Amino acid sequence: METVKISGTKCYVDIEYKEQIARFGGDLCLDEFAATASSMNWVRHIGSLLDVEQQEIMRAAYEYSKTNKKCRIRFYDDNGNELRFD
């Protein structure tokens, strides 16, 4: 699996994956960051934009956060339903 790097503030999280960076808005909670999937913007993107890339970067961050207790991210749709990538 490619390396995932996560950084951000209490209002957004940047996810670097495969030399690209996506920014998700959301809220920092007590033990996780709650990100809204539809708020994603590309900070750095190489090549043409594909819808599949958003799912791929969210899946990579989700898998990374399952094993890294210091950096847990959960993704939600606009209705507040959690998106699962299992």
C-alpha positions as CSV (number, residue, x, y, z in Angstrom):
1,M,0.0,0.0,0.0
2,E,1.2,3.5,-0.8
3,T,2.2,5.7,2.1
4,V,-0.5,8.1,3.5
5,K,0.4,11.3,5.1
6,I,-2.2,13.2,7.1
7,S,-2.1,16.8,8.4
8,G,-4.5,19.6,9.1
9,T,-6.2,21.8,11.6
10,K,-9.4,21.6,13.7
11,C,-11.4,22.6,10.6
12,Y,-9.9,20.5,7.8
13,V,-7.6,17.6,7.1
14,D,-5.1,17.2,4.2
15,I,-4.5,13.7,2.9
16,E,-1.4,13.0,0.8
17,Y,-1.6,9.8,-1.2
18,K,0.3,8.9,-4.5
19,E,1.9,12.3,-4.7
20,Q,-1.5,14.1,-4.6
21,I,-3.1,16.0,-1.8
22,A,-6.8,16.3,-1.1
23,R,-8.4,18.6,1.5
24,F,-11.6,17.6,3.4
25,G,-13.5,20.0,5.6
26,G,-15.0,18.8,8.9
27,D,-14.6,18.9,12.6
28,L,-11.9,17.7,15.0
29,C,-13.7,15.6,17.7
30,L,-12.3,14.1,20.9
31,D,-10.7,11.0,19.3
32,E,-11.1,11.5,15.5
33,F,-11.6,13.9,12.7
34,A,-15.1,13.8,11.2
35,A,-14.7,14.7,7.5
36,T,-17.4,15.6,5.0
37,A,-16.8,13.7,1.7
38,S,-18.5,16.3,-0.5
39,S,-16.2,19.0,0.8
40,M,-13.1,17.5,-0.9
41,N,-10.9,19.9,-2.9
42,W,-7.6,19.0,-4.5
43,V,-4.7,20.9,-3.1
44,R,-2.3,19.1,-5.5
45,H,-3.4,16.9,-8.3
46,I,-1.4,15.3,-11.2
47,G,-3.2,14.4,-14.4
48,S,-6.9,14.5,-15.3
49,L,-9.5,14.4,-12.5
50,L,-11.4,11.1,-12.0
51,D,-14.3,10.5,-9.6
52,V,-12.7,7.2,-8.7
53,E,-9.7,9.1,-7.2
54,Q,-11.9,10.6,-4.4
55,Q,-13.0,7.1,-3.3
56,E,-9.4,5.8,-3.5
57,I,-8.0,8.5,-1.3
58,M,-10.8,8.2,1.2
59,R,-10.3,4.4,1.3
60,A,-6.5,4.8,1.8
61,A,-7.0,7.3,4.7
62,Y,-9.7,5.1,6.3
63,E,-7.4,2.0,6.2
64,Y,-4.5,4.0,7.5
65,S,-6.6,5.5,10.4
66,K,-7.8,2.0,11.4
67,T,-4.2,1.1,12.4
68,N,-3.0,4.5,13.6
69,K,-4.7,5.5,16.8
70,K,-3.2,9.0,16.8
71,C,-4.9,9.9,13.5
72,R,-8.4,8.5,13.1
73,I,-10.6,9.9,10.3
74,R,-14.2,9.1,9.6
75,F,-16.0,10.2,6.4
76,Y,-19.6,11.2,6.3
77,D,-22.1,12.1,3.5
78,D,-24.2,15.3,3.5
79,N,-26.9,13.5,5.6
80,G,-24.5,12.6,8.4
81,N,-24.3,8.9,7.5
82,E,-20.9,7.4,8.0
83,L,-19.2,6.1,4.8
84,R,-17.7,2.6,5.3
85,F,-14.8,1.2,3.2
86,D,-14.7,-2.4,4.5
